[in-house]
Amino acid sequence: PRAKAPFVAINCGAIPEPLLESELFGHEKGAFTGAIKQTPGRIELAQGGTLFLDEIGDLPLALQVKLLRFLQESVIERVGGRKPIQVDARIVSATHQDLDHLVETGRFRLDLLFRLNIVSVKIPPLRERTSDAILLGRYFLNRFGREQNRQGLAFAESALAALARHSWPGNVRELENRVRRAAIMADNLQIEARDLDLAEVEPLPVRDLRTARHEAEREAIQMALARVDGSIAAAAKLLGVSRPTLYGLINGLGLSDAVKADREASFTEDVTDFDVQDQD
């Protein structure tokens, strides 16, 4: 039911602290100098929909108390007002900071963390998923191309290689800003690495499908055998294939010697254990 309702976002780290309370909770006319009319806040504007609190770790402690009350009671009061206002809104929050550490250092309330942390999704930084850099880069390029009325913008091979190899210390925001600048400033529709202000690197080698499949099969078989202590029957069951099929894959992938060595080592270890127990 909230899909067609308002989606309201606010960056808690981008608004000065004196203004943030008014932005979140709204204010009444005359609440402070310059408050010439009654103004609803972002929470109130999200009525029936979703409020996205970006960089929640930057929220000042004083406002954390007010936010906690809203989360507990679904009620707010505008700055300068005393009338309780019921608000039904779903809350989604995000941060690049370690909230547990902020709690330990007294910069974030533990009770607020418990209220927010009902369903937690941890997204790895872009440096740990560089393949996503190309997908996100293309998305941003298409978006900024439309905004700048530059249809047909595309990444050249040098740009794709640079996107995949860059470490992205600034995460997705860095990627977005580099692509935005390139979409505006590039002389040609083909975006090169230099347009992204990235060093040119050698393109990543492309593996053929057969090699990629064999490597994936080899890794899966090795993991299965390791999990069941080298038992072919148990590994076949784990992999969802018959024993003859698994034997064929092991031989075809050149794993037979390694499997034999592992089984012999396991047998020797079992015999040694038996001898020790027998002597006891």
C-alpha positions in Angstrom: 0.0 0.0 0.0 3.0 2.4 0.5 4.2 1.9 -3.1 2.1 4.8 -4.4 2.5 6.9 -1.3 5.2 9.6 -0.8 8.9 8.7 -0.6 10.7 11.4 1.3 14.5 11.4 1.8 16.7 13.5 4.0 20.5 13.5 4.5 21.1 13.9 8.2 24.8 14.8 7.6 24.2 17.5 4.9 22.0 19.9 6.9 23.4 22.1 9.7 22.3 21.0 13.2 20.3 24.2 13.9 18.2 23.6 10.8 17.9 19.9 10.9 15.2 19.8 13.6 12.9 22.0 11.6 13.6 20.0 8.4 12.7 16.8 10.2 9.8 17.8 12.4 8.6 21.0 10.8 7.9 24.3 12.6 5.0 26.6 13.6 4.7 30.2 12.4 6.9 32.4 14.6 8.8 29.5 16.2 12.1 31.3 15.4 13.4 34.2 13.4 12.4 33.8 9.8 9.6 31.3 10.5 7.0 33.3 8.6 4.5 30.4 8.1 3.7 27.0 9.4 5.8 24.4 7.6 5.5 20.6 7.8 8.7 18.6 8.2 10.0 15.6 6.2 8.5 13.2 8.7 5.1 14.7 8.3 5.4 14.8 4.5 6.0 11.1 4.5 2.6 10.4 5.9 1.4 7.0 4.6 4.6 6.4 2.8 8.4 6.0 3.4 10.9 8.3 5.1 14.5 7.6 4.2 17.0 8.9 6.7 20.4 8.9 5.0 23.6 9.1 7.2 21.6 8.4 10.3 24.9 8.2 12.2 25.3 11.9 11.9 22.0 12.7 13.7 22.7 14.8 16.8 22.0 13.2 20.2 19.2 15.8 21.0 17.3 14.9 17.8 17.9 11.2 18.4 15.6 11.5 21.5 12.8 13.1 19.4 13.2 10.5 16.6 13.0 7.7 19.2 9.8 9.1 20.5 8.3 9.2 17.0 9.4 5.6 16.4 7.8 4.5 19.6 4.6 6.5 19.5 4.2 7.5 15.9 3.7 11.1 17.1 5.7 14.3 16.5 5.5 17.9 17.5 6.5 20.7 15.2 9.2 23.1 16.5 7.4 25.8 18.5 4.2 23.7 18.7 2.6 21.6 21.3 0.0 19.8 19.3 0.8 16.0 18.9 0.6 15.0 15.2 0.1 11.4 14.3 2.3 10.2 11.5 2.2 6.7 9.9 5.4 6.3 7.9 7.8 3.5 7.2 11.4 4.3 8.2 14.4 3.3 6.2 17.8 4.5 7.4 21.4 4.2 6.1 24.9 5.0 7.2 28.5 4.4 6.2 29.5 4.5 9.9 29.7 1.6 12.5 26.7 2.4 14.7 27.9 -0.1 17.3 31.1 1.9 17.7 29.1 5.1 17.9 27.1 3.6 20.7 30.3 2.6 22.6 31.7 6.1 22.2 28.4 7.7 23.4 27.5 9.3 20.0 24.5 7.2 19.2 21.7 6.0 21.5 21.5 2.2 22.0 17.7 2.3 22.3 17.4 4.1 19.0 19.7 1.6 17.4 17.5 -1.3 18.6 14.4 0.5 17.2 16.0 1.1 13.8 17.8 -2.3 13.5 14.8 -4.5 12.9 15.9 -5.6 9.4 19.5 -4.9 8.6 21.0 -5.1 5.1 24.8 -4.7 4.9 26.0 -3.7 1.4 29.7 -4.4 0.8 31.7 -1.4 -0.4 32.2 -1.0 -4.1 35.9 -2.0 -3.9 34.7 -5.5 -2.9 32.3 -5.8 -5.8 34.1 -4.1 -8.7 31.9 -5.8 -11.3 29.0 -3.7 -10.0 31.0 -0.6 -10.8 30.4 -1.1 -14.5 26.7 -1.8 -14.0 26.3 1.3 -11.8 28.5 3.3 -14.1 26.3 2.5 -17.1 23.2 3.4 -15.1 24.6 6.8 -14.1 25.9 7.5 -17.6 22.4 6.8 -19.1 20.8 9.0 -16.5 23.2 11.9 -16.8 23.1 11.6 -20.6 19.4 12.2 -20.6 19.8 15.1 -18.2 22.4 16.7 -20.4 20.5 15.8 -23.6 23.6 13.8 -24.8 22.0 10.6 -26.1 24.4 7.8 -27.2 27.0 8.2 -24.4 28.9 5.0 -23.9 32.0 3.7 -22.2 35.0 2.9 -24.3 37.2 -0.2 -23.4 39.6 2.0 -21.5 36.9 3.3 -19.3 35.4 -0.1 -18.6 38.8 -1.4 -17.6 39.5 1.6 -15.4 36.1 1.2 -13.7 36.8 -2.5 -13.0 40.3 -1.9 -11.6 39.8 1.3 -9.5 39.6 0.8 -5.7 36.8 3.3 -5.2 37.7 4.8 -1.8 34.8 7.2 -2.1 32.4 4.3 -2.8 29.3 4.8 -5.0 29.3 8.6 -4.6 32.7 8.8 -6.1 31.6 6.7 -9.1 28.5 8.9 -9.5 30.5 12.1 -9.4 33.1 10.8 -11.9 30.5 9.7 -14.3 28.5 12.9 -14.0 31.6 15.0 -14.7 32.4 12.8 -17.7 28.9 13.1 -19.1 29.1 16.9 -18.9 32.7 17.5 -19.9 33.7 14.8 -22.4 34.3 16.0 -25.9 33.0 12.8 -27.5 30.2 10.4 -26.9 32.7 7.6 -26.2 33.8 8.1 -22.6 37.5 7.2 -22.1 39.3 6.5 -18.8 40.8 10.0 -18.9 37.3 11.5 -19.0 36.6 9.8 -15.7 40.0 11.1 -14.4 41.2 7.5 -14.0 44.4 6.0 -15.1 44.4 3.8 -18.1 44.9 0.1 -17.3 45.1 -3.2 -19.2 41.6 -4.6 -19.8 40.8 -7.7 -17.6 41.2 -10.9 -19.6 38.0 -12.5 -20.7 37.7 -16.3 -20.0 35.9 -18.5 -22.5 32.8 -20.2 -21.1 34.3 -23.6 -21.1 37.2 -22.5 -18.9 34.9 -20.6 -16.6 32.6 -23.6 -16.2 35.5 -26.0 -15.5 36.9 -23.7 -12.9 33.5 -23.4 -11.2 33.0 -27.2 -11.3 36.5 -27.8 -9.9 35.9 -25.3 -7.0 32.4 -26.8 -6.2 33.8 -30.4 -6.1 36.8 -29.5 -4.0 34.5 -27.7 -1.5 32.1 -30.6 -1.3 34.8 -33.2 -0.8 36.4 -31.0 1.9 33.1 -30.8 3.7 32.5 -34.6 3.8 36.1 -35.6 4.5 36.7 -37.0 1.0 33.7 -39.3 0.8 32.7 -39.7 -2.9 29.2 -40.9 -2.1 28.5 -38.1 0.4 30.0 -35.5 -2.0 27.9 -36.8 -4.9 24.8 -36.5 -2.8 25.8 -33.0 -1.7 26.3 -31.9 -5.3 23.1 -33.6 -6.6 24.9 -36.0 -9.0 25.4 -39.7 -9.2 28.7 -41.3 -8.1 29.7 -42.3 -11.6 29.0 -38.7 -12.8 31.2 -37.3 -10.0 34.0 -39.8 -10.8 33.8 -38.7 -14.4 34.1 -35.0 -13.4 37.0 -35.7 -11.0 38.9 -37.5 -13.8 38.0 -35.0 -16.4 39.1 -32.0 -14.3 42.3 -33.6 -13.3 41.4 -33.9 -9.7 41.9 -37.7 -9.3 45.5 -37.5 -7.9 44.5 -34.9 -5.4 41.4 -36.9 -4.3 43.5 -40.1 -4.0 46.2 -38.3 -1.9 43.5 -36.8 0.4 41.9 -40.2 0.9 45.2 -41.9 1.6 46.1 -39.2 4.1 42.7 -39.6 5.8 43.2 -43.4 5.9 46.7 -43.1 7.4 45.3 -40.7 10.0 42.5 -43.2 10.9 44.9 -46.1 11.3 47.2 -44.0 13.5 44.3 -43.1 15.7 43.2 -46.7 15.9 46.8 -47.8 16.9 47.0 -45.2 19.6 43.6 -46.2 21.0 44.5 -49.9 20.8 47.7 -49.3 22.8 45.7 -47.6 25.5 
